[in-house]
Amino acid sequence: MEKHIYLSLLPEALLVSMLTPEEFGVYYAVGSLKKSRGQAIFFEVDPDFRSNEFQIEEALKRCVPHEDGTPKRSLYVSVYRALERIPLKALRKLFLVTQDGRTLGLEKSTQLPKVDEGMHLYREITPVNPLVASTLDPQAFYELIVRNPTSLIKLPAVCFAELKLGALAEDPQNGDIGDLPYENIYHIRDCLLELRTKFVHSKMVDRTPSGGIPYRTIKNGFFVGNEKELVYYPIPGQEELMKEHYSWWRSASF
């Protein structure tokens, strides 16, 4: 059986498995007797990736079928600071899994999205997961928290997504909330307004947001960066998702 290397972001961990990405998504999201149900987000890692930081060869040797012939579903290689120790060139597809195991694979892009004017809302995913309002575009936000921080806090690597703000991006005071599903929407509005009156670029909205990431609120995709580079995984627009990935979109919309 073919063996795979996966980098999970929820929670952060490096694993090997005999399951395909789609099978692994179901297993990791829907769970087993020892794991509760929930979203999963993970990268498939280049199978040739090796590093002195991880005992990958030993993990692959131990990743063998069970006595009844069923595949080994997962074997943990690392559960601590995995993202920062893997070069971005070794990351392949990014998989977004709904809580009932529907999987959507995203390809890596060499170009960042077009910069929009107005405010931004970011959900950091790994290694920390705050919700942050900002005046900075994704590239500048990455520079602020990884490469050139203005505070004493610096991350060696980060994965984050930009979330939709709708009319609030241009007019946080009077903009129509529309169908934005955020429970703390009025607090988000206040944070955006505060950014307009203070000499700061970003403001924490929620240090420890509860629950998973509402996939339907993702504006453009996911960003992954370390001290060397930033890469982008665009998510298809709503029309394409409904047409080409309807079962995933339907599940992700609840």
Secondary structure, DSSP 4 states (H G I P E B T S, - for coil): ---EEEEEETTEEEEEESS-HHHHHHHHHH--TTS----EEEEEEPTT---TTS-HHHHHHH----TTSPPP--EEEESSS-GGGS-GGGEEEEEEE-TT--EEEE--BSSPPPPPSS-EEEEEEES---EEEESS-HHHHHIIIIIS-SSS---SEEEEEEEP-GGGGT-TTT---TT---TTHHHHHHHHHHHTTSS-SEEEEESS--S---GGGEEEEEEEEESS-EEEEEPPPHHHHHHHSHHHHHHHT-
